């Protein structure tokens, strides 16, 4: 075709084809002059439905389509007209003249038209409606945001709030989430259909503010049927109760005359006050159980809910229900673990004559903490603080096992380092058992590790002996207010492979001192690492340990370093001198008689009842007789009137006595048997210079 032929006026079939293009093409075709006014248009598209060509020609493009941002549209067209650079696939939001209440999306392509001589004739604009595509993309975006932002915590209430923050205002103007109250406690959710008497708690609410259009603004303000946290059963029958019965969503136009509104007047009043015109309510369900209900209302957005919105809400509800169920399971697991831990811990620190104690245990992500105070022979007290790495019931159970083993080993009067070595044997056995579990067992994948700090305080000598498995800490606050960090030999954690041997250190503590014991490092008390209030509060010796404990917690909370999560506080006191007596005994056959006489006089001064005094004389006689016969001098006898009546006989021999069951005709071998029958407890305590045989009797 020659140039003259290509510019000749169209006629015949070509003109007919051009007319057919402008009258039949599903793509909106527009010719604009240099003033950006329409000179020809295709009225066969849905966007032009109801409009005639003569009603459109002569008007600007943005006016005909009701573009939401006319300035943007005109700047786009003017830019193409001036530069000649075509724009393809630009997205515009608009409201049709024939349907102003509904938002539509159009993909616009703009080209400049020129004559053969280069004269600018105008623009050609192709418009394709992509409303459904954009709405689908928006729904997919909402779903993606929900999957990213809903369920970030294992907290039911927080998960519900995350959901309403996502859907308002993207999907709804008002969102309400109600959860079965038992689910918040970690209980099993009820099966569908939900019984009418089951209460639901209003867990989350959000209402968009005027003009809010993109995930910001809004909040808890707005008409509500009931306040957040309200617990009640739902009135029936309503769409809400029906959704909880058959587990199917409901999309409802809230026009006048709905009979079910009378069944729930509070909710009906809130709907009227908010101006809601459409509702979607969907159940939160997992495995045919009911967790709760989500209700979405539109008040400002004019579009009604359609089947695509219902499908989106169902997907949101499914994701949220899974997150809530995970949070519920965690709550149940945490509740069980906390209950187990609470039952395995002492209800309160034991009271001792020369020692006052208090404890601080805080929840920690690092593990399960525990403490104990164990009364020992000779008016001594064992102070124990420990922790097991890991969370859940299994860690709490291990904590209980270790605490029981510590108490059992303490009864053998072992030194702290030796006790930790025996405790480590038990921990190693538990670690081996855990590693032998099936690989699919979650506990198998948890590394076994535990910490323990064990100290023994003797009020009669004021000596404290301490050893640690892990990074133990011991702070001594002297009566004058000075603070001293004692170096505790750091042993390996319990249950660790190839651990180093444990070591103990001993030191004297003045009466009236405060001990702060922890199984983890305590941040330094010197400035600027700790606030002044923390350094000052320890000097207030007249304060109760409970008040000091709370002040320590507050001080670390306001400081730059995180404080320990487990502390045992102990304040030493002098042991009453009139409640202890000790004597040197001769290494002679008359030692037993001398011991009986001395003890008889002391017990009479203490007003010990006659039966107990008689048993004590017999016990002392047997102990001293054994020491004379089998031990080495010097011999010492000590009687202590504390929580129990304690008798101790010391000698320099390391030979251990053994309880025998003598035969009927045997003349000896019944001494320890008699002692075991008369005493509540007895045992042997070894030192570097000998041994001590002790007994304890209950004082009435």
C-alpha positions as CSV (number, residue, x, y, z in Angstrom):
1,X,0.0,0.0,0.0
2,X,1.4,3.4,-0.9
3,X,1.5,6.3,1.5
4,X,-1.3,8.1,-0.3
5,X,-3.4,5.0,-0.1
6,X,-2.8,4.6,3.7
7,X,-4.0,8.1,4.4
8,X,-7.0,8.1,2.2
9,X,-10.4,8.4,3.9
10,X,-11.9,5.1,5.0
11,X,-14.8,3.8,3.1
12,X,-16.5,0.5,2.3
13,X,-15.4,-2.5,4.4
14,X,-12.7,-0.6,6.3
15,X,-15.2,2.0,7.6
16,X,-17.6,-0.7,8.5
17,X,-14.9,-2.6,10.4
18,X,-13.9,0.6,12.3
19,X,-17.6,1.2,13.2
20,X,-17.9,-2.4,14.4
21,X,-14.8,-2.0,16.5
22,X,-16.2,1.0,18.3
23,X,-19.6,-0.5,18.8
24,X,-18.7,-4.1,19.7
25,X,-15.2,-4.3,21.3
26,X,-15.3,-5.4,24.9
27,X,-12.3,-3.1,25.5
28,X,-13.2,0.5,26.1
29,X,-11.9,2.6,23.2
30,X,-11.8,6.4,23.4
31,X,-10.5,9.0,21.1
32,X,-9.6,12.3,22.8
33,X,-8.8,15.7,21.2
34,X,-6.0,17.9,22.4
35,X,-8.3,19.3,25.1
36,X,-8.7,15.8,26.4
37,X,-12.3,15.7,25.6
38,X,-13.9,12.6,24.1
39,X,-14.6,12.7,20.4
40,X,-15.5,9.0,19.9
41,X,-16.1,6.2,22.3
42,X,-17.1,2.6,22.5
43,X,-20.3,2.3,24.4
44,X,-20.5,-1.5,24.3
45,X,-18.3,-1.9,27.4
46,X,-19.8,-2.5,30.9
47,X,-18.3,0.8,32.0
48,X,-20.5,2.6,29.5
49,X,-23.6,0.6,30.2
50,X,-26.6,2.8,30.3
51,X,-24.9,5.7,28.5
52,X,-25.4,6.9,25.0
53,X,-22.5,8.1,22.8
54,X,-24.0,11.6,22.5
55,X,-24.1,11.9,26.3
56,X,-20.4,11.2,26.5
57,X,-18.8,12.9,23.5
58,X,-17.5,16.3,24.4
59,X,-16.9,15.5,28.1
60,X,-13.5,14.9,29.7
61,X,-12.4,11.3,30.3
62,X,-12.2,11.6,34.1
63,X,-15.7,13.0,34.2
64,X,-17.3,10.2,32.3
65,X,-15.6,7.5,34.5
66,X,-16.0,9.2,37.8
67,X,-12.3,8.8,38.5
68,X,-11.5,8.8,42.2
69,X,-8.5,11.1,41.7
70,X,-9.2,13.3,38.7
71,X,-5.9,15.2,39.0
72,X,-4.0,11.9,38.7
73,X,-5.9,10.9,35.5
74,X,-5.6,14.3,33.8
75,X,-1.9,14.5,34.7
76,X,-1.4,11.1,33.1
77,X,-3.2,12.0,29.9
78,X,-1.5,15.4,29.7
79,X,1.9,13.8,30.1
80,X,1.4,11.4,27.2
81,X,0.0,14.2,25.1
82,X,3.1,16.4,25.8
83,X,5.8,13.8,25.7
84,X,4.5,11.2,23.3
85,X,5.6,8.4,25.6
86,X,2.8,5.8,25.8
87,X,1.6,4.6,29.1
88,X,0.4,1.0,29.3
89,X,-1.6,-0.7,32.1
90,X,-2.0,2.2,34.5
91,X,-4.5,1.4,37.3
92,X,-7.2,3.9,38.2
93,X,-10.0,3.7,40.8
94,X,-13.4,5.1,39.7
95,X,-17.1,5.2,40.4
96,X,-19.4,4.8,37.4
97,X,-21.9,7.5,36.7
98,X,-24.6,4.8,36.6
99,X,-23.4,3.1,39.8
100,X,-21.8,5.7,42.0
101,X,-22.0,3.6,45.1
102,X,-19.6,0.9,43.9
103,X,-15.9,1.2,43.4
104,X,-14.4,-0.1,40.2
105,X,-10.9,-0.6,39.0
106,X,-9.7,0.1,35.4
107,X,-6.5,-0.6,33.6
108,X,-5.8,2.3,31.2
109,X,-3.4,2.5,28.3
110,X,-2.8,5.9,26.6
111,X,-1.2,6.6,23.2
112,X,-0.6,9.8,21.4
113,X,-2.1,10.2,17.9
114,X,-0.2,12.2,15.2
115,X,-0.8,13.1,11.6
116,X,1.6,12.2,8.9
117,X,3.1,15.6,9.2
118,X,3.7,15.2,12.9
119,X,0.8,17.3,14.1
120,X,-0.6,16.1,17.4
121,X,-4.2,15.0,16.9
122,X,-5.1,13.8,20.3
123,X,-5.0,10.6,22.3
124,X,-6.2,7.0,22.0
125,X,-7.3,5.5,25.3
126,X,-7.9,1.8,25.9
127,X,-9.8,0.9,29.1
128,X,-10.1,-2.6,30.5
129,X,-12.1,-3.2,33.7
130,X,-10.1,-5.2,36.2
131,X,-12.3,-4.8,39.2
132,X,-12.6,-8.5,40.0
133,X,-8.9,-9.1,39.5
134,X,-8.0,-6.2,41.8
135,X,-10.5,-7.3,44.4
136,X,-9.1,-10.8,44.2
137,X,-5.6,-9.4,44.6
138,X,-6.7,-7.4,47.6
139,X,-8.3,-10.4,49.2
140,X,-5.1,-12.4,48.6
141,X,-3.1,-9.5,50.2
142,X,-5.4,-9.5,53.2
143,X,-5.0,-13.3,53.6
144,X,-1.2,-12.9,53.3
145,X,-1.1,-10.2,55.9
146,X,-3.2,-12.3,58.2
147,X,-0.9,-15.3,57.9
148,X,2.0,-13.1,58.7
149,X,0.5,-11.0,61.5
150,X,-2.1,-13.2,63.2
151,X,-0.8,-15.8,65.6
152,X,2.6,-14.3,66.3
153,X,2.1,-15.0,70.0
154,X,0.8,-18.0,71.9
155,X,-1.8,-15.8,73.5
156,X,-5.5,-16.2,72.7
157,X,-6.5,-12.6,73.4
158,X,-3.6,-11.2,71.5
159,X,-4.3,-13.5,68.5
160,X,-7.9,-12.2,68.4
161,X,-6.8,-8.6,68.5
162,X,-4.3,-9.3,65.7
163,X,-7.2,-10.6,63.6
164,X,-9.4,-7.5,64.0
165,X,-6.4,-5.2,63.4
166,X,-6.0,-7.0,60.0
167,X,-9.6,-7.0,58.8
168,X,-10.4,-3.4,59.8
169,X,-10.7,-1.5,57.5
170,X,-9.5,-3.8,54.7
171,X,-12.5,-6.1,54.9
172,X,-14.9,-4.6,57.4
173,X,-15.5,-1.3,59.3
174,X,-16.3,-3.1,62.6
175,X,-14.9,-6.5,63.7
176,X,-15.8,-8.5,66.8
177,X,-14.2,-11.7,68.0
178,X,-15.8,-13.8,70.7
179,X,-14.2,-16.9,72.2
180,X,-15.5,-19.8,74.2
181,X,-14.5,-18.9,77.7
182,X,-13.1,-22.3,78.5
183,X,-10.7,-22.0,75.6
184,X,-8.9,-19.1,77.3
185,X,-8.1,-21.4,80.2
186,X,-6.7,-24.0,77.9
187,X,-9.6,-26.4,78.3
188,X,-10.8,-28.6,75.4
189,X,-13.3,-26.7,73.2
190,X,-16.9,-28.1,73.0
191,X,-18.1,-30.1,70.0
192,X,-20.5,-28.5,67.5
193,X,-23.3,-27.7,67.8
194,X,-22.4,-25.3,70.6
195,X,-24.8,-25.7,73.5
196,X,-26.8,-22.6,74.2
197,X,-25.6,-22.3,77.8
198,X,-21.8,-22.2,76.9
199,X,-20.5,-18.7,77.6
200,X,-18.4,-16.7,75.2
201,X,-16.0,-14.0,76.1
202,X,-15.7,-10.8,74.0
203,X,-12.0,-11.1,73.2
204,X,-11.4,-8.3,70.6
205,X,-13.2,-5.4,69.0
206,X,-12.1,-2.8,66.4
207,X,-14.0,0.0,64.7
208,X,-12.6,2.1,61.8
209,X,-12.5,5.8,62.0
210,X,-14.0,8.1,59.4
211,X,-11.8,8.2,56.3
212,X,-9.6,5.3,57.4
213,X,-8.8,3.3,54.3
214,X,-5.6,1.4,54.7
215,X,-4.9,-0.4,57.9
216,X,-4.4,2.6,60.2
217,X,-6.5,4.4,62.6
218,X,-9.6,3.0,64.3
219,X,-9.6,1.3,67.6
220,X,-11.9,0.2,70.4
221,X,-14.1,3.2,70.2
222,X,-17.6,2.7,68.7
223,X,-20.9,1.3,69.6
224,X,-20.6,-2.1,71.3
225,X,-23.3,-4.5,72.4
226,X,-21.0,-5.5,75.3
227,X,-17.6,-4.3,76.6
228,X,-14.4,-6.2,76.0
229,X,-14.0,-9.1,78.5
230,X,-17.7,-9.5,78.9
231,X,-18.7,-13.2,79.3
232,X,-22.2,-14.5,78.5
233,X,-24.1,-17.0,76.4
234,X,-25.5,-15.8,73.1
235,X,-29.2,-15.3,72.8
236,X,-30.9,-17.6,70.3
237,X,-32.0,-18.0,67.6
238,X,-29.7,-15.5,65.7
239,X,-27.3,-15.8,62.8
240,X,-24.5,-16.0,65.3
241,X,-26.0,-19.0,67.1
242,X,-26.9,-20.7,63.8
243,X,-23.3,-20.3,62.6
244,X,-22.1,-22.0,65.8
245,X,-24.6,-24.8,65.3
246,X,-23.9,-25.9,61.7
247,X,-20.4,-24.3,61.4
248,X,-21.4,-22.4,58.3
249,X,-20.9,-18.7,57.8
250,X,-23.8,-16.2,57.3
251,X,-23.8,-13.1,55.0
252,X,-26.7,-10.9,55.8
253,X,-28.1,-7.5,54.7
254,X,-29.0,-5.6,57.8
255,X,-32.1,-3.9,56.6
256,X,-35.1,-3.2,58.7
257,X,-37.6,-5.8,59.8
258,X,-35.2,-8.6,60.7
259,X,-37.1,-10.8,63.3
260,X,-33.9,-12.2,64.9
261,X,-32.8,-8.8,66.1
262,X,-35.5,-8.9,68.8
263,X,-33.8,-12.0,70.3
264,X,-30.6,-9.9,71.0
265,X,-31.7,-6.3,71.7
266,X,-28.2,-5.2,72.9
267,X,-26.6,-6.3,69.7
268,X,-29.5,-4.9,67.6
269,X,-29.0,-1.5,69.3
270,X,-25.3,-1.5,68.6
271,X,-25.9,-2.4,64.9
272,X,-28.4,0.5,64.6
273,X,-26.0,2.9,66.4
274,X,-23.1,2.0,64.2
275,X,-25.2,2.2,61.0
276,X,-24.1,-1.3,59.9
277,X,-25.8,-2.4,56.6
278,X,-24.1,-5.8,56.0
279,X,-22.8,-8.6,58.2
280,X,-20.7,-11.7,57.9
281,X,-20.5,-14.0,60.8
282,X,-18.3,-17.1,60.7
283,X,-17.4,-19.8,63.3
284,X,-13.9,-20.3,64.6
285,X,-13.7,-24.1,64.4
286,X,-11.1,-26.8,64.5
287,X,-11.8,-30.5,64.1
288,X,-15.6,-30.0,64.5
289,X,-15.1,-28.2,67.8
290,X,-16.1,-24.6,68.4
291,X,-13.5,-22.1,69.5
292,X,-15.5,-18.9,69.0
293,X,-17.1,-16.6,66.5
294,X,-16.0,-13.7,64.2
295,X,-18.5,-11.0,63.2
296,X,-17.6,-8.4,60.5
297,X,-19.8,-5.4,59.8
298,X,-19.7,-2.7,57.0
299,X,-20.8,0.7,58.0
300,X,-18.8,3.1,55.8
301,X,-17.9,0.8,52.9
302,X,-20.9,0.8,50.6
303,X,-20.3,-2.5,48.9
304,X,-22.3,-5.5,50.2
305,X,-20.6,-8.7,51.0
306,X,-20.5,-11.2,48.2
307,X,-19.5,-14.9,48.0
308,X,-15.9,-14.0,47.5
309,X,-15.9,-12.1,50.8
310,X,-17.5,-15.0,52.5
311,X,-14.7,-17.3,51.1
312,X,-12.1,-14.9,52.4
313,X,-13.6,-14.7,55.8
314,X,-13.7,-18.5,56.0
315,X,-10.0,-18.6,55.2
316,X,-9.3,-16.0,57.8
317,X,-11.4,-17.9,60.4
318,X,-9.6,-21.1,59.6
319,X,-6.2,-19.6,60.1
320,X,-7.2,-17.8,63.2
321,X,-8.9,-20.9,64.7
322,X,-5.6,-22.8,64.2
323,X,-3.6,-20.1,65.9
324,X,-6.1,-19.9,68.8
325,X,-6.0,-23.7,69.2
326,X,-2.2,-23.6,69.3
327,X,-2.4,-20.8,71.9
328,X,-5.0,-22.9,73.9
329,X,-2.7,-25.9,73.8
330,X,0.2,-23.8,75.0
331,X,-2.0,-22.4,77.8
332,X,-3.0,-25.8,78.9
333,X,0.6,-27.1,78.7
334,X,1.8,-24.0,80.6
335,X,-0.9,-24.4,83.2
336,X,-0.1,-28.0,83.8
337,X,3.6,-27.3,84.0
338,X,3.1,-24.4,86.4
339,X,0.8,-26.5,88.5
340,X,3.3,-29.4,88.6
341,X,6.1,-26.9,89.4
342,X,4.0,-25.3,92.1
343,X,3.2,-28.6,93.7
344,X,6.8,-29.8,93.6
345,X,8.1,-26.7,95.3
346,X,7.9,-26.0,99.0
347,X,4.9,-23.9,99.8
348,X,7.0,-21.5,101.8
349,X,10.6,-21.5,103.1
350,X,11.0,-23.4,106.3
351,X,11.5,-21.5,109.5
352,X,14.8,-22.0,111.3
353,X,16.0,-20.8,114.6
354,X,19.1,-19.1,113.3
355,X,18.1,-18.4,109.7
356,X,15.3,-16.4,108.1
357,X,14.7,-17.1,104.4
358,X,12.7,-15.7,101.5
359,X,12.7,-16.6,97.8
360,X,12.2,-15.0,94.4
361,X,11.1,-17.1,91.4
362,X,10.2,-15.4,88.2
363,X,9.0,-17.0,84.9
364,X,11.9,-17.4,82.5
365,X,12.3,-18.5,78.9
366,X,15.5,-20.2,79.9
367,X,13.9,-22.9,82.1
368,X,12.2,-23.9,85.2
369,X,13.6,-22.5,88.5
370,X,13.3,-24.1,92.0
371,X,14.6,-23.5,95.5
372,X,14.6,-25.4,98.8
373,X,15.7,-25.0,102.4
374,X,16.6,-28.3,104.0
375,X,17.0,-28.7,107.8
376,X,20.1,-30.7,108.6
377,X,21.5,-32.2,111.7
378,X,23.3,-30.0,114.2
379,X,21.0,-27.0,113.7
380,X,22.5,-26.5,110.2
381,X,20.4,-25.5,107.1
382,X,21.0,-26.3,103.5
383,X,20.1,-23.6,101.0
384,X,19.4,-24.7,97.5
385,X,18.7,-22.8,94.2
386,X,18.5,-24.5,90.9
387,X,17.0,-24.5,87.4
388,X,16.3,-26.9,84.6
389,X,16.8,-25.8,81.0
390,X,13.6,-26.1,78.9
391,X,9.9,-25.5,79.4
392,X,6.8,-27.6,79.9
393,X,5.8,-30.5,82.0
394,X,8.9,-32.5,81.3
395,X,11.2,-29.8,82.6
396,X,9.0,-29.4,85.7
397,X,9.1,-33.1,86.3
398,X,12.9,-33.1,86.0
399,X,13.0,-30.3,88.5
400,X,10.9,-32.3,90.9
401,X,13.2,-35.3,90.5
402,X,16.3,-33.3,91.1
403,X,14.8,-31.6,94.2
404,X,13.9,-35.0,95.6
405,X,17.4,-36.3,95.0
406,X,18.9,-33.2,96.7
407,X,16.8,-33.8,99.8
408,X,17.7,-37.5,99.9
409,X,21.4,-36.8,99.5
410,X,21.3,-34.0,102.1
411,X,20.1,-36.5,104.7
412,X,23.5,-38.3,104.3
413,X,25.3,-35.1,105.5
414,X,27.4,-34.9,102.4
415,X,29.6,-32.0,101.7
416,X,28.2,-29.6,99.0
417,X,30.8,-30.6,96.4
418,X,30.2,-34.3,97.0
419,X,26.5,-33.9,97.0
420,X,26.6,-32.1,93.6
421,X,28.8,-35.0,92.3
422,X,26.2,-37.5,93.3
423,X,23.4,-35.3,91.9
424,X,25.3,-35.1,88.7
425,X,25.2,-38.9,88.5
426,X,21.4,-38.7,88.6
427,X,21.3,-36.0,86.0
428,X,23.5,-37.9,83.7
429,X,21.2,-40.9,84.1
430,X,18.2,-38.8,83.2
431,X,20.1,-37.3,80.2
432,X,20.8,-40.8,79.0
433,X,17.2,-41.8,79.4
434,X,16.2,-38.8,77.4
435,X,18.6,-39.5,74.6
436,X,17.2,-43.1,74.4
437,X,13.7,-41.9,73.6
438,X,12.3,-42.3,70.1
439,X,13.6,-39.6,67.7
440,X,10.0,-38.6,67.0
441,X,9.5,-37.7,70.7
442,X,9.8,-33.9,71.2
443,X,11.6,-34.4,74.5
444,X,14.3,-36.3,72.6
445,X,15.3,-33.1,70.8
446,X,15.6,-31.1,74.0
447,X,19.1,-30.9,75.4
448,X,19.4,-31.9,79.0
449,X,21.0,-29.4,81.3
450,X,20.4,-28.2,84.8
451,X,22.0,-25.8,87.3
452,X,22.2,-26.0,91.1
453,X,23.8,-24.0,93.9
454,X,24.0,-25.8,97.2
455,X,25.1,-24.1,100.4
456,X,25.2,-25.3,104.1
457,X,25.1,-22.8,106.9
458,X,26.2,-23.8,110.4
459,X,24.9,-21.2,113.0
460,X,27.0,-22.7,115.8
461,X,30.3,-22.0,113.9
462,X,28.9,-19.3,111.5
463,X,30.6,-21.2,108.7
464,X,28.9,-21.3,105.2
465,X,30.1,-23.9,102.7
466,X,28.9,-23.5,99.1
467,X,29.4,-25.3,95.8
468,X,27.8,-24.7,92.4
469,X,26.9,-26.6,89.2
470,X,26.8,-23.8,86.6
471,X,27.5,-20.1,87.2
472,X,26.5,-19.9,90.8
473,X,26.5,-16.5,92.7
474,X,26.6,-15.7,96.4
475,X,26.4,-12.1,97.7
476,X,27.0,-11.4,101.4
477,X,25.7,-8.2,102.8
478,X,27.4,-7.6,106.2
479,X,25.7,-6.0,109.2
480,X,27.5,-2.7,108.5
481,X,25.9,-2.6,105.0
482,X,29.0,-3.5,103.0
483,X,28.5,-5.9,100.1
484,X,30.8,-8.7,99.2
485,X,30.7,-11.0,96.2
486,X,32.0,-14.5,97.2
487,X,33.8,-16.5,94.6
488,X,31.9,-19.8,94.2
489,X,33.8,-22.4,92.2
490,X,32.0,-22.8,88.9
491,X,31.4,-26.4,88.1
492,X,29.9,-27.8,84.9
493,X,26.2,-28.0,84.5
494,X,24.4,-31.1,85.7
495,X,24.1,-33.8,83.1
496,X,26.7,-32.3,80.8
497,X,29.2,-34.7,79.2
498,X,32.8,-34.5,80.3
499,X,32.0,-32.2,83.2
500,X,34.7,-30.8,85.5
501,X,34.9,-31.9,89.1
502,X,32.9,-29.8,91.6
503,X,34.7,-27.8,94.3
504,X,33.4,-26.1,97.5
505,X,34.5,-23.0,99.4
506,X,33.9,-22.2,103.0
507,X,34.0,-18.9,104.8
508,X,32.7,-17.3,108.1
509,X,29.7,-15.1,108.1
510,X,29.0,-12.6,110.9
511,X,25.7,-12.8,112.7
512,X,23.0,-10.6,111.2
513,X,24.4,-10.9,107.7
514,X,22.2,-11.3,104.6
515,X,23.0,-14.0,102.0
516,X,21.7,-13.7,98.4
517,X,22.1,-17.0,96.6
518,X,21.4,-17.6,92.9
519,X,22.2,-20.3,90.3
520,X,22.9,-17.7,87.7
521,X,25.3,-14.6,87.7
522,X,24.0,-11.6,89.6
523,X,24.8,-8.3,87.9
524,X,27.4,-6.3,89.7
525,X,26.0,-4.0,92.4
526,X,28.6,-1.3,91.7
527,X,27.7,1.9,89.7
528,X,26.9,2.5,87.0
529,X,25.8,-1.1,86.3
530,X,23.1,-1.0,89.1
531,X,20.8,1.8,90.2
532,X,21.6,3.6,93.5
533,X,18.3,2.3,95.0
534,X,19.5,-1.3,94.8
535,X,22.8,-0.5,96.5
536,X,21.1,1.4,99.2
537,X,18.2,-0.9,100.0
538,X,20.5,-3.7,101.2
539,X,21.8,-1.6,104.0
540,X,18.3,-1.4,105.5
541,X,18.8,-4.4,107.8
542,X,15.6,-3.8,109.7
543,X,13.4,-4.4,106.6
544,X,11.7,-7.8,106.2
545,X,13.1,-10.2,103.6
546,X,9.9,-10.0,101.6
547,X,10.2,-6.3,101.3
548,X,13.9,-6.6,100.4
549,X,13.0,-9.2,97.8
550,X,10.5,-7.0,96.1
551,X,12.9,-4.0,96.2
552,X,15.6,-6.1,94.5
553,X,13.1,-7.1,91.8
554,X,12.1,-3.4,91.2
555,X,15.7,-2.3,91.2
556,X,16.8,-4.7,88.5
557,X,13.7,-3.9,86.5
558,X,14.8,-0.3,86.3
559,X,18.4,-1.0,85.7
560,X,20.3,-1.6,82.4
561,X,21.0,-5.3,83.2
562,X,18.5,-8.0,83.5
563,X,18.2,-9.4,87.0
564,X,18.2,-13.1,88.0
565,X,15.0,-15.1,87.8
566,X,15.7,-17.2,90.9
567,X,17.0,-15.9,94.3
568,X,17.1,-17.3,97.8
569,X,17.6,-14.7,100.5
570,X,18.7,-15.8,104.0
571,X,19.4,-13.6,107.0
572,X,21.5,-15.1,109.7
573,X,20.8,-14.8,113.4
574,X,22.6,-15.9,116.5
575,X,21.7,-19.3,117.9
576,X,20.6,-19.0,121.6
577,X,23.6,-20.0,123.8
578,X,21.3,-21.5,126.4
579,X,19.9,-24.0,124.0
580,X,23.1,-25.8,123.2
581,X,25.5,-27.7,125.6
582,X,28.7,-29.6,124.9
583,X,31.2,-31.5,127.0
584,X,34.5,-33.2,126.7
585,X,34.3,-36.9,127.9
586,X,37.0,-39.1,129.2
587,X,38.2,-42.0,127.1
588,X,37.2,-44.5,129.9
589,X,34.5,-47.0,130.8
590,X,32.9,-44.4,133.0
591,X,32.3,-42.0,130.1
592,X,28.7,-43.4,129.5
593,X,27.7,-42.8,133.1
594,X,29.2,-39.3,133.0
595,X,27.3,-38.5,129.8
596,X,24.0,-39.7,131.3
597,X,24.4,-37.5,134.3
598,X,25.3,-34.4,132.3
599,X,22.4,-34.9,129.9
600,X,19.9,-35.6,132.7
601,X,20.7,-32.3,134.3
602,X,20.6,-30.3,131.0
603,X,17.2,-31.8,129.9
604,X,15.8,-31.0,133.4
605,X,16.8,-27.4,132.9
606,X,15.1,-27.4,129.5
607,X,11.9,-28.9,131.0
608,X,12.0,-31.9,128.6
609,X,9.3,-34.3,129.5
610,X,10.3,-37.4,131.4
611,X,9.7,-40.0,128.7
612,X,11.8,-38.2,126.2
613,X,14.5,-37.5,128.7
614,X,14.7,-41.2,129.6
615,X,15.0,-42.1,125.9
616,X,17.7,-39.5,125.4
617,X,19.8,-40.9,128.3
618,X,19.6,-44.3,126.8
619,X,20.6,-43.0,123.3
620,X,23.5,-41.0,124.8
621,X,24.7,-44.1,126.8
622,X,24.8,-46.2,123.6
623,X,26.5,-43.6,121.5
624,X,29.2,-42.9,124.1
625,X,29.7,-46.6,124.7
626,X,30.3,-47.2,121.0
627,X,32.7,-44.2,120.8
628,X,34.8,-45.6,123.8
629,X,34.8,-49.1,122.4
630,X,35.4,-48.5,118.6
631,X,36.4,-44.8,118.3
632,X,39.5,-42.7,119.1
633,X,39.8,-39.9,121.6
634,X,39.1,-37.1,122.1
635,X,35.4,-37.7,122.7
636,X,32.9,-34.8,122.7
637,X,29.2,-34.8,123.5
638,X,26.8,-32.0,122.3
639,X,23.1,-31.6,122.9
640,X,21.1,-29.1,120.9
641,X,17.5,-27.9,121.8
642,X,16.2,-26.7,118.4
643,X,13.3,-27.9,116.2
644,X,14.2,-31.3,117.5
645,X,16.4,-32.6,120.3
646,X,19.7,-33.4,118.8
647,X,22.5,-35.5,120.5
648,X,25.9,-35.7,118.9
649,X,29.0,-37.7,119.9
650,X,32.3,-36.9,118.1
651,X,35.5,-38.8,118.0
652,X,38.6,-38.8,115.8
653,X,38.0,-42.2,114.2
654,X,36.8,-42.5,110.5
655,X,35.3,-45.9,111.0
656,X,31.6,-46.0,110.1
657,X,29.0,-47.6,112.4
658,X,26.6,-50.1,110.8
659,X,23.2,-51.0,112.0
660,X,23.0,-54.8,112.8
661,X,20.1,-57.0,113.6
662,X,21.5,-59.2,116.3
663,X,20.3,-62.7,116.8
664,X,18.3,-63.9,119.9
665,X,21.4,-65.4,121.6
666,X,23.8,-62.6,120.7
667,X,25.2,-60.7,123.7
668,X,25.9,-57.5,121.7
669,X,25.2,-55.7,118.5
670,X,22.0,-54.0,119.5
671,X,23.2,-50.5,120.3
672,X,22.4,-48.8,117.0
673,X,19.2,-50.8,116.7
674,X,18.0,-49.4,120.0
675,X,19.0,-45.9,118.9
676,X,17.1,-46.3,115.6
677,X,14.0,-47.3,117.5
678,X,14.1,-44.5,119.9
679,X,15.2,-41.6,117.6
680,X,13.3,-40.1,114.8
681,X,16.4,-39.9,112.7
682,X,20.1,-40.7,113.1
683,X,23.2,-40.5,110.9
684,X,26.9,-40.0,110.6
685,X,28.7,-36.8,109.6
686,X,32.3,-37.0,108.6
687,X,34.9,-34.2,108.9
688,X,38.6,-34.0,108.2
689,X,39.4,-34.8,111.9
690,X,36.9,-37.6,112.5
691,X,33.2,-38.3,112.6
692,X,30.0,-37.3,114.4
693,X,27.2,-39.7,115.2
694,X,24.0,-37.8,115.7
695,X,20.4,-38.5,116.6
696,X,17.2,-36.4,116.5
697,X,14.1,-36.8,118.7
698,X,10.8,-35.0,118.4
699,X,10.1,-32.6,121.2
700,X,6.4,-32.4,122.3
